[in-house]
Amino acid sequence: MHETRSRLASCFCTVFPNLSSSEVPVASMSSVGDWDSLATIKLFAVIEEEFGIQVPVQDSAQLVSFELILDYLQQRHHAS
């Protein structure tokens, strides 16, 4: 699942270019000042394009950190 992690990190870097590589894996809505509702929309648009999936709004509301999103993507991958 290292590939999923690195692809997700790339998505985060696209939306949050000021994050360092060490900040990305621990990024959360509460720790990233730029992570607001607009950034959430952008982030999930980038993730959906990168992974070729649709993330339902009700799911995205709970996905408020890099780790939670990574877990979600890994579960989706195993389910398919």
N, C-alpha and C positions, 0 to 999 in steps of 0.2 A: 504493500500500500504506500510505499515511498513515492511512487509516481503520482498518486492522488494528492499527497501532501505537497509535493513540489508544484503541481499544477494549481492547487488552491492558493499556495503562497504567491504564485505569479498573479492570480486574480486580485489578491489583496494589494500587491504592489502596484497594480494598474490603478486601483481605486484610491489607495492611500500611498502615494509616492514618497511621502516624507517618513514612512516607517522604515526602520533599519531591518536587516535580515534577522536580527535577534529579537526584534519586537513583534514581527509578524506571527510567530507561533503562539504568543501569549496575548495577542490582540483581542480585545473585547469592546463591546459598545461603551462600557464604562471607562475603559482605559485609553481609548483613542478619541481625542477631542473632536476630530473631524467626522466621526461616525454618527451621523444624524439620520433622519428618515430619508433624505435625498440620497445620501451615501449608501444606505441600505438598498434602495432601489437600484442604484448603479452597480453595487456589488453583486446582487443576485442576477442582474442582467448579464454581467460578465461571466458569472459562474454558470448560468444556464447555457450561454454560448460555448464556453469552454468544454463543458461536460455533456452537452447535447440533451439536457433534461429540462423539465418544467418544475419549478419549486412552488407549490401552492402557497398562497398568501398566509394561510393559517399555519403552515410549517415555518415560513420565513420569520414570522413574529417571535418564534421561540429560539431561533438560531442567532444568538447574540455574541458569539465568540468564534475565533478560528477553530478551536477544538470541537465545539458543538457542531459547526458546519462540516468539519472533517468527518466526525462520527456519522453525521447524517448522510454524507456522500458515500461513505464506506458501506453503510447499511443499504442504501439504494443500489449500490453495485452488487452486493451479495444477493439482493432480492431479485435482480434481473437475470 
